[in-house]
Amino acid sequence: MRGAKSAKWVAIAAVVALGATACGGSDGDSGKGNKAAVDPNGKFSVEVGEPQNPLQPANTMESNGSIVINALFSQLVDYDEKGNIVMVNAESVDTKDNKTYTVKLKAGWKFHDGTPVTADSYVKSWNWSANIKNKQTNSFWFSDIKGYDDVAPAKGSPKADSMSGLKVVDDSTFTITLSKPIPYYVYKLGYETFSPLPESFFKDPKAAGEKPVGNGPYKFVSWQHKKQIEVAKYADYQGPDKAKNGGVVFKNYTNLETAYEDLKSGNVDVLRQIAPKDLPVYKTDLGDRAVDKAYSAIQTIAPAFYTKQWKDIDPKVLQGLSMAIDRDTITKTVLQGTREPATGWVAKGVLGYEPNAGGDVFKYDAAKAKSLIKEGGGVPGNKISIQYNADGGHKEWVEAVCNSITKATGVKCVGDSKADFQADLNARDGQEVKSMYRSGWVLDFPMNANFIRDLFGSKSDGNQSGFSNKKIDEEIAAADSASSLEDSEKKYQEIEKQLPEYMPSIPLWYYKVNAGYSDKVTGVEYAQDGDPILTGVQVKK
């Protein structure tokens, strides 16, 4: 069973939090539907949006592209339902000092073009993906490896084409030497960015992004942009999660309401989320096919610190805005009880999660909110906007949050709608956000470091807000250099407790998967990252 997968930006408003478990089917999934005859070669469809970028593993940092990449590529490791490491393409990943890791690959693995997956497939992939000239959105994920600065310098051109910390020993063995010890590094190797690439990729990376060749349970068939992507079961797949179906059609939708209507009429088989409008009725409509499960993701609002409005802002202003949001009422009414108010920056279900890590700044208090904003010098312009993607079911809650802020503090608040998730992300990447943006993040690996370092480290790829704090950077470095996984986890917990002093974002609530599937499929379960576990879905005859 495929467990927790890679972290990325979340496109949709409602997705499920799995708590301490990585996978969970709908409450009725073990009923009569599982006894129906199934077609092992049958294909089914899943609701998605258009990926932001070409389908290159290191160029995907959002959920629409990630679900496809994870169907096409397998990584060295994965995680089970308790967050324990499971070997996938790797036979073993060993270290004696948390600085040098030796990776041995399993025999017999091949790419979908029939070429072997070797140690060089990984080393060459990572060097290419890290190199700044190749403009991969996840380049910084390789920054722990010795020699990263030579291929991705802060300024100027690369000094080298390869990182000195990567060495091929033989066809099935390579070593990773980090610039400093990191006790949790093996967990990062389950992220899709660390996928191997075949030789054909390097001959034409652009073409490979349109027609990817992977090593995963499915092989690429076609991509009709803004319509659908189709993949088929790879018969020679060597991994533990072989497909129980013949393939998947990822159908593009521009709004969740249309997807839900298509689900009810049998035109799409699996949804990742139900729109807020349909939350009151979907369990009645779908019965045992309705899904209500937790997963490890969090919804926040992030200030664009690079703007004139938020540059050098007193954190008290952001504390006040946070305390002006009535999370309890909004989650119970607008979101129909499908979310749980956040009390910190780390999502539930990962190592190091602590309840109430953020203290009082998450408690609704209109009088205190107004007082803090005044003490901090006020909101510049006395107006904020919250950017969001219109195709993700966010409009209702954004309006509710704005109403809560305005009612409590008098600060005018409006939504800033972008047509789709691709447009929303492009605006963030181009630093075109006018004021604030909604920022949903789902785990890349099941540890609190992923929700702190990868979002608030000054140089982290996930840091799109421009937040930067020297003290936090120093403490992140210290947490990464801890002598053990447990010590690192504790140090990141201490960092999280300090974040109210800086307010790098305003957490709102923890996600849940509120979704459903058609009567044409069975065995539908959802992983800790909120995505349906595609390989386990069975198509009825």
Buried (B, 14 or more C-beta within 10 A) or exposed (E): BBBBBBBBBBBBBBBBBBBBBBBBBBBBBEEEBEEBEBEEEBBBBBBBBBBBBBBBBBBBBBBBBBBBBBBBBBBBBBBBBEBEBBBBBBEEBEBEEBBBBBBBBBEEBBBBEEBBBBBBBBBBBBBBBBBBEBEBBBBBBBBBBBBBBBBBEEEEEBEEEBBBBBBBEEBBBBBBBBBEBBBBBBBBBBBBBBBBBBBBBEEEBEEBBBBBBBBBBBBBBEBEEEEBBBBBBBEEBBBBBEBBBBBBBBBBBBBBBBBBEBBBEEEBBBBBBBBBBBBEEBBEBBBBBBBBBBBBBBBBBBBBBBBEBBEEBBBBBBBBBBBBBBBEEBBBEBBBEBBBBBBBBBBBBBBBBBEEBBEEBBBBBBEBBBBBBEEBEBBBEEEBBBBBBBBBBBBBBBBBBBEBBBEBBEBBBBBBBBEBBBBBBBBBEEEEBBBBBBBBBBBBBBBBBBBBBBBBBEEBBBBBBBBBBEEBBEBBEBBBBBEEBEBBBBBBBEBBBEBBEBBBBBBBBBBBBBBBBBBBBBBBBBBBBBBBBBBBBBBBE
